[in-house]
């Protein structure tokens, strides 16, 4: 299931973002999926060396966990 890109395995588009200590808000006027254009807010938290990103489309939720690997240190 292509969650981010509606028809491709990779895509990109222009936009901007702003953030607080717990949320990131994106403004995506040129998103490839017209239903996804506009503003969207997601929650995130840093915990135990991980960045946990949480979002929902109103029906299904997604949680992504990123872990620092030390690459580039």
C-alpha positions in Angstrom: 0.0 0.0 0.0 1.5 3.3 -1.0 1.0 5.4 2.1 2.9 8.5 1.2 3.1 8.5 -2.6 -0.3 7.6 -4.2 1.1 5.8 -7.3 4.9 5.6 -6.9 7.3 4.1 -4.4 9.2 7.4 -4.3 8.0 11.0 -4.8 8.6 14.6 -3.7 6.8 17.9 -3.5 7.3 21.4 -2.2 6.0 22.7 1.1 6.9 24.1 4.4 6.8 23.1 8.0 6.8 24.5 11.6 7.2 22.7 14.8 6.8 22.9 18.6 8.2 20.6 21.3 5.6 17.9 20.5 4.1 18.6 17.1 5.2 19.2 13.5 2.8 20.9 11.1 3.4 20.7 7.3 1.8 22.9 4.6 1.8 20.9 1.4 0.1 22.8 -1.5 1.6 20.7 -4.2 1.2 17.2 -2.7 0.7 14.6 -5.5 -2.6 13.4 -3.8 -5.1 16.3 -4.0 -6.8 15.0 -0.9 -3.6 15.5 1.1 -2.9 19.1 0.1 -3.0 21.7 2.7 -2.0 21.7 6.4 -1.4 18.6 8.5 -0.2 18.2 12.1 1.5 15.2 13.6 2.8 14.4 17.0 6.3 13.3 17.9 8.4 12.6 20.9 12.1 11.8 21.7 12.3 8.8 24.0 15.2 6.5 24.9 17.4 7.5 21.9 14.4 7.2 19.5 12.3 9.6 17.6 8.7 8.4 17.6 6.4 10.0 15.0 2.6 9.5 15.2 0.0 10.5 12.7 -3.6 9.5 11.6 -5.7 10.0 8.6 -8.9 10.0 10.7 -9.4 6.2 10.2 -6.0 4.5 10.4 -3.0 5.5 12.5 0.7 5.2 11.8 3.6 5.2 14.2 7.2 5.4 12.9 10.2 4.9 15.2 13.6 6.2 14.2 16.7 5.1 16.1 20.1 6.8 16.1 22.6 4.4 14.7 25.8 6.4 15.2 26.4 6.7 11.5 28.6 9.7 10.7 29.9 10.1 14.2 
